[in-house]
Structure formats: structure tokens, C-alpha cells
């Protein structure tokens, strides 16, 4: 017996879309605040792939963006997941129900949780609470097994002759992949290359900041994944939070160095946090806050500190939680 899909509420607002070259666009998922969470669209001679999906309430935005570009739902061949955290994949089942010909790609570690999301739901409820989970994500729609393609390291798919290649990139999550587009030599990095909010760009100078959100942060793996990405020398990197980072050789080197430095700072903070319970969480939250404010001063962000902390509020909390979980897994000295 199939699980009925939730009804889609009509949304007549124009989706917020940024168009780049090579038929690549960023669609604002509408998750939490403007330009926090990007869904990426690739169009190749009338066929399309969607990279990450946002949440259930994002689906009307995606369908509106497709319609505005003259792409029918039946012309979408793939829904590509970088990983299965719900801000990236919560809307996958509902979106796929609207795309009759699309297959869904996902890391082998994540496939079973997309097909049967019970454990994914439970782990998200453990972070946010059941009520907040329901309000934010709604009912997670399972993806039929027959529509799932597992994409381990080295796998590839063809979008109307345009190769999309998959690279295993743990560090943020063990089930994370990055996707290299052969036509553009651009990389879709999900959360592996951190987050970068456009309202903080200063005179076009972009920044990155790691996300260590629960539950699989692994700094050693994150460093290796960054080196893999740098070795691919992508012409641009698309992060989910938020969209395109220009990456000529100089910028790619600078941003990669920043990520290595900041991951090391998070690791040092977690190792020094000690203890347990609320006291440790307070120390971790204060420590991540200090790292954010140090970056604000280092970059000379124009926004006042209070506004910077508003922008990063959710990330500070989640980074602190993820660091605590990682620290709990360390072997005793």
C-alpha cells in the first residue's frame, strides 16, 4: 500500500531565483528566513536535475521556478541529494511525487533512511523536539525504493549527456557526497564546504564557516574532504547556505585555508570543553560565538555584532550540539 502524499498548498509568490551560467540556478527554499537554504537547479537542453530539496513547504517554490523556466515536471530526470539532513532532503519524497520521471540519488549510507525515514525523523526530533520537528518539517514522505539510485564515490549520472560525478565527502555527515558537473567544472558541495551567507559579503569578498551540526561531525574527515575538493579545482562551489562561491585558484585557496583553520578552532574548542550537561553546552555555545565574532572582526563585516549573531543564531546552537556529540565519542586520554 502506498503512503498518500500531503496536499500541496498553492503558493502564488514568485520563487526567489538566482540564475548563474551553464544553466545553473539557485532557488530559495523558503526555509526559516530568506536566502538561508538554497535548492540548485541544473537545466541541460530541456532536461533538469534538482540538487537538494529543502523541506515540504519548499516544493511549491521549486515547481514555480520550473514553470517560470518552461521546464515541465516530467522533464526533471533527477533529484540529487548531497546528504539527508532535513533542511536538504526533508521535501524529497513530496517533491518526487510531483516529478513523474525523476529518480533520486543519495549516498548508500543515506538510502535506507530516505526509503524508510523513521530513524531520520527520530534523530531530528532528538535535536529539535517533536513539536518543533512537526512545525518545521511536516510529515516526511518516504521515497519508493525503485526510484532510488545509490551514488557512492566514483558514481556518475548523465543529465541529457551532461555528466554529474559523485565524491564521498564526509566530515559534516558520513553520508555526504559532493557533485562535480563536468560541463561547468562547478561543484555542488552541500555542507562540506561550510556555509556562506550573502548578506555578510563585504565588497564582494566572500567567506566560509564550518557547520558541525549533529550528529556526525568528524574534523579529521572534514579536512580530508576539503583537500579532495581543492584538488578538483572547481570553477565555482555551490553551498546550500547560501549558493555560489566563486573559486578561481586564489579564492579557492583562501577559502579552503579558512575552512581548515576554522575546523581546527572548533576541534580545539570541543577538546577543551570538558564536563557534561548545561555547563559544557554553555561553554561550547560561548566558544562558537567567539569564533563567529572573531571572523566578523577579521573580515570587517559591516553588520553590527548583534545582527551578525542573529544571522548565525541557529548555526551557533547546532555547532555547539554537534561538537558535544563528537567530544563524547573521543577515546579517554
C-alpha positions in Angstrom: 0.0 0.0 0.0 1.4 3.4 -0.9 1.6 6.3 1.5 -0.6 9.2 0.4 1.3 12.4 -0.2 0.4 15.6 1.7 -1.7 18.0 -0.4 0.4 20.9 -1.8 -0.9 24.3 -0.7 -0.9 26.8 -3.5 1.8 29.3 -3.3 1.5 32.2 -5.8 4.5 34.1 -4.7 7.3 34.2 -7.2 10.2 32.0 -6.1 13.4 33.8 -5.3 15.8 32.5 -8.0 19.4 33.5 -8.8 20.5 32.5 -12.3 24.1 31.7 -13.0 25.8 30.5 -16.1 25.8 26.9 -17.6 22.0 26.6 -16.9 22.5 26.6 -13.1 20.1 28.4 -10.8 19.6 28.8 -7.0 16.1 28.6 -5.7 15.4 29.9 -2.2 13.8 27.1 -0.4 11.9 29.4 2.0 13.2 27.6 5.0 13.3 29.8 8.1 14.5 33.1 6.5 15.3 34.5 3.1 18.5 33.1 1.4 19.3 30.7 4.2 18.7 27.5 2.3 19.3 27.0 -1.4 18.0 24.4 -3.8 20.0 24.2 -7.0 18.6 23.6 -10.4 20.6 22.4 -13.5 19.0 22.6 -16.9 20.5 20.9 -19.9 18.7 21.2 -23.3 15.3 20.9 -21.8 16.1 18.2 -19.1 16.7 19.1 -15.5 18.2 17.9 -12.2 17.4 19.4 -8.8 20.2 19.3 -6.2 18.7 19.1 -2.7 15.1 19.8 -2.0 14.6 21.9 1.1 11.6 20.9 3.2 7.9 20.1 2.3 7.0 23.8 2.2 9.8 24.3 -0.4 8.1 22.1 -3.0 5.8 24.9 -4.4 8.8 27.2 -4.8 10.6 24.5 -6.9 7.6 23.9 -9.0 7.1 27.6 -9.6 10.7 28.0 -10.6 10.4 25.2 -13.0 7.3 26.6 -14.5 8.9 30.1 -14.9 11.7 28.4 -16.9 9.4 26.4 -19.1 10.5 23.1 -17.6 7.6 20.7 -17.0 7.7 18.4 -14.0 8.1 15.4 -16.4 11.3 17.0 -17.8 13.1 16.6 -14.4 15.3 13.5 -14.6 17.0 13.5 -11.2 16.6 14.8 -7.7 20.2 14.7 -6.3 20.8 14.7 -2.5 24.1 15.8 -1.1 23.0 14.3 2.2 19.8 13.6 4.1 19.6 16.2 6.8 16.1 17.5 6.6 16.9 21.1 5.5 18.4 19.5 2.4 16.2 16.4 2.0 13.0 16.8 4.1 11.0 17.6 1.0 12.5 14.9 -1.2 9.6 12.4 -1.0 6.9 15.1 -1.6 8.8 16.7 -4.4 9.5 13.3 -6.1 5.7 12.6 -6.0 5.3 15.7 -8.3 8.0 14.7 -10.8 6.8 11.6 -12.6 10.1 10.6 -14.4 12.7 11.7 -11.8 15.0 9.3 -10.0 16.5 10.2 -6.6 20.3 9.9 -6.0 21.7 9.5 -2.5 24.8 8.2 -0.7 24.5 4.4 0.1 24.5 5.2 3.8 21.5 7.5 3.4 19.4 5.5 1.0 17.6 3.3 3.6 16.6 6.4 5.6 15.0 8.0 2.5 13.1 4.9 1.8 12.1 4.4 5.4 12.6 7.8 7.3 11.6 6.6 10.8 15.1 6.8 12.2 15.8 10.1 10.4 12.6 11.6 12.0 13.6 10.2 15.4 17.1 11.7 15.2 15.8 15.1 14.1 13.2 15.0 17.0 16.1 14.3 19.4 17.8 17.6 18.3 14.7 19.9 17.9 11.9 18.2 19.8 8.8 16.5 18.4 6.7 19.6 18.3 9.3 21.8 16.5 10.0 18.9 14.1 6.4 18.7 13.1 6.0 22.5 12.7 9.2 22.9 10.7 9.3 19.8 8.5 5.8 18.4 8.5 5.3 14.7 7.6 8.3 13.2 5.8 7.2 11.3 2.7 9.1 8.1 2.0 10.7 7.6 -1.4 9.8 4.4 -3.2 12.8 2.0 -3.3 12.5 1.6 -7.0 13.1 5.3 -7.6 16.4 5.4 -5.6 19.9 5.3 -7.1 22.7 4.9 -4.7 25.8 7.1 -5.5 29.0 6.0 -3.8 32.3 7.6 -4.5 33.1 7.3 -8.2 29.5 7.0 -9.4 28.1 9.3 -12.1 24.8 10.0 -13.8 24.1 11.6 -17.2 21.7 14.6 -17.5 20.9 14.6 -21.2 24.6 13.8 -21.9 26.0 16.1 -19.1 27.9 14.1 -16.6 27.4 14.6 -12.9 30.1 12.8 -10.8 29.9 11.9 -7.1 32.6 12.2 -4.5 32.4 10.8 -1.0 33.0 13.8 1.3 32.3 13.0 5.0 33.1 15.4 7.8 29.8 17.1 8.2 28.0 13.8 7.8 29.1 10.3 6.9 26.5 10.0 4.1 27.6 13.2 2.3 28.5 13.5 -1.3 29.7 16.4 -3.4 28.7 16.5 -7.1 31.0 17.8 -9.9 29.3 19.0 -13.0 31.6 18.1 -16.0 30.2 20.8 -18.3 30.9 23.8 -16.0 33.5 22.2 -13.7 31.4 23.6 -10.9 30.9 21.7 -7.6 27.8 21.2 -5.5 29.1 20.9 -2.0 26.1 20.8 0.3 27.5 21.5 3.7 31.0 20.0 3.3 32.5 23.4 2.3 30.6 25.2 5.1 28.1 28.0 4.9 28.4 31.5 3.5 25.7 34.0 3.9 25.5 36.6 1.2 24.3 39.4 3.4 27.8 39.3 5.1 29.8 39.7 1.8 31.9 42.8 2.0 32.7 44.5 -1.3 32.3 41.1 -3.0 34.7 39.3 -0.6 33.1 36.0 0.3 33.6 33.9 3.4 33.1 30.4 4.6 32.3 29.0 8.1 32.0 25.3 9.0 28.9 23.6 10.2 29.4 20.9 12.8 25.7 20.2 13.4 24.6 16.9 15.0 25.4 14.1 14.8 28.3 13.0 12.6 30.8 15.9 12.7 34.3 14.5 12.2 37.1 17.1 11.9 39.7 14.7 10.5 37.4 13.5 7.8 36.4 17.1 7.1 40.0 18.1 6.5 40.4 15.3 4.0 37.2 16.2 2.2 38.4 19.8 1.9 41.6 18.6 0.3 39.7 16.5 -2.1 37.6 19.5 -3.1 40.6 21.7 -3.5 42.2 19.1 -5.7 39.3 19.1 -8.1 39.9 22.8 -8.7 36.2 23.7 -9.4 35.4 27.0 -11.1 32.7 27.7 -8.6 31.3 25.9 -5.5 27.7 25.9 -4.6 26.9 25.6 -0.9 23.4 25.1 0.4 23.8 28.1 2.8 24.0 30.1 0.5 24.7 29.3 -3.1 27.7 30.3 -5.3 31.2 30.8 -4.1 33.5 32.0 -6.9 36.6 29.9 -6.8 39.4 31.0 -9.0 42.7 29.5 -7.8 43.4 32.3 -5.4 39.9 32.4 -3.9 39.7 28.6 -3.7 43.0 28.5 -1.8 41.9 31.3 0.6 38.5 29.8 1.3 39.9 26.3 1.8 42.6 27.6 4.2 39.8 29.4 6.1 37.8 26.2 6.4 40.8 24.2 7.7 41.6 27.0 10.2 38.0 27.2 11.5 37.5 23.4 11.7 40.7 23.2 13.8 39.3 26.0 16.0 36.1 24.1 16.5 38.0 20.9 17.3 40.2 22.7 19.8 37.1 24.2 21.5 35.4 20.8 21.8 38.6 19.1 23.2 38.8 21.9 25.8 35.1 21.9 26.8 35.2 19.1 29.3 32.4 18.2 31.7 28.9 17.4 30.7 25.4 18.9 30.7 24.3 22.5 30.6 27.7 23.8 31.8 29.5 22.3 28.9 26.8 23.4 26.4 27.1 26.9 27.7 30.9 26.8 27.2 30.6 25.4 23.7 27.9 28.0 22.7 30.1 30.8 24.0 33.1 29.4 22.2 31.4 29.1 18.9 30.0 32.6 19.4 33.6 33.9 20.0 34.8 32.2 16.7 31.9 33.9 14.8 32.7 37.3 16.2 36.4 36.9 15.6 35.6 36.2 11.9 33.4 39.3 11.9 36.3 41.4 13.0 38.7 39.6 10.7 36.6 40.3 7.7 35.3 43.6 8.8 31.7 42.8 8.2 29.5 45.9 8.0 26.6 44.5 10.1 26.7 45.2 13.8 27.7 42.3 16.1 24.1 41.9 17.3 22.9 41.4 13.7 25.8 39.0 12.9 24.8 36.9 15.9 21.1 37.0 14.7 22.3 35.6 11.3 24.3 32.8 13.0 22.0 32.1 15.9 20.8 28.7 14.6 24.3 27.7 13.5 25.9 28.5 16.8 23.4 26.3 18.6 23.7 23.4 16.2 27.5 23.7 16.0 27.7 23.5 19.8 25.4 20.5 19.9 27.4 18.7 17.2 30.7 19.4 19.0 29.4 17.9 22.2 28.4 14.7 20.4 31.8 14.5 18.7 33.6 15.1 22.0 31.6 12.4 23.7 32.9 9.9 21.1 36.6 10.6 21.9 38.5 7.8 23.5 39.6 8.6 27.1 43.0 10.1 27.4 
